[in-house]
Amino acid sequence: MNFGGFQGEVPMAKELTPRQKQVVRLLSLGCTVREVAKILKLSPSTVDNHKSAAMARLGTDKVALLTRWAIKLGISPLNDRLTEREKRLSGRKNDGWND
């Protein structure tokens, strides 16, 4: 099956844990692992573990494809932005869209 340029079985967002979905969403919005860790109050290695597990479940080893999955599966809609709280916690002055 071809799913938006992806070959094979279509993964389901429900297969990701709630924490993996949070990590995927923030990464898809351009946050670094370190920024995600600050926002979620986790260690960078824990965030990296969630990222790796999500990527394995979705069958990709590229963050760009992880972002495409986040959009396709509704984890991060196209109009999604970092909240003011997320910007503050990450140390960002903006969300990357309004530079």
C-alpha positions in Angstrom: 0.0 0.0 0.0 1.2 3.5 -0.8 0.5 6.0 1.9 1.5 9.6 0.8 4.7 8.4 -0.7 5.3 5.7 1.9 5.3 2.0 0.9 4.0 -0.9 2.9 1.6 -1.2 5.9 0.1 2.1 7.2 1.0 2.5 10.8 -1.6 3.7 13.2 -1.1 6.6 15.6 -2.8 4.6 18.3 0.3 2.3 18.3 2.3 5.2 19.7 2.2 5.8 23.4 0.9 9.2 24.6 4.4 10.3 25.5 5.7 9.2 22.1 3.0 11.3 20.4 4.0 14.3 22.5 7.7 13.8 21.5 6.8 13.3 17.8 4.6 16.4 17.8 7.3 18.6 19.3 10.0 17.2 17.0 7.7 17.8 14.0 7.4 21.4 15.0 11.1 21.8 14.7 12.2 21.3 18.4 15.5 19.7 19.1 15.7 16.8 21.5 17.1 19.1 24.1 14.1 21.5 23.7 11.6 18.7 23.9 13.3 17.5 27.1 12.9 21.0 28.6 9.3 21.2 27.6 8.3 17.8 28.9 10.7 17.9 31.9 12.5 14.8 30.8 16.2 14.0 30.2 17.4 14.3 26.6 18.3 10.6 26.7 14.7 9.7 27.6 13.3 11.9 24.8 15.8 10.3 22.4 14.5 6.8 23.6 10.9 7.9 22.9 11.9 9.3 19.5 13.7 6.1 18.6 10.8 3.9 19.7 8.3 6.1 17.7 10.4 6.0 14.6 10.8 2.2 14.9 7.0 1.8 15.2 6.4 4.1 12.2 9.1 2.4 10.2 11.4 5.3 9.5 14.9 6.4 10.5 14.5 10.0 9.3 13.0 12.9 11.3 11.7 14.4 8.0 9.5 11.3 7.5 8.6 11.3 11.2 7.2 14.8 10.6 5.2 13.6 7.6 3.8 10.8 9.7 2.9 13.3 12.4 0.9 15.3 9.9 -0.7 12.4 8.2 -1.7 10.7 11.4 -3.1 13.9 13.0 -0.5 14.1 15.7 0.6 17.5 14.4 -1.9 19.3 12.1 -0.5 21.6 9.5 -1.6 24.7 11.5 -0.1 23.4 14.7 2.3 25.8 16.6 4.2 25.7 19.8 2.1 27.1 22.7 3.3 30.1 24.6 4.1 27.7 27.5 6.1 25.4 25.2 8.1 28.4 23.8 8.8 29.6 27.3 10.0 26.2 28.6 12.1 25.5 25.5 13.7 28.9 25.6 12.5 29.8 22.2 11.3 33.3 21.4 9.1 32.1 18.5 7.8 28.9 17.1 9.9 28.8 14.0 7.1 29.8 11.8 7.0 33.5 12.6 10.8 34.3 12.5 
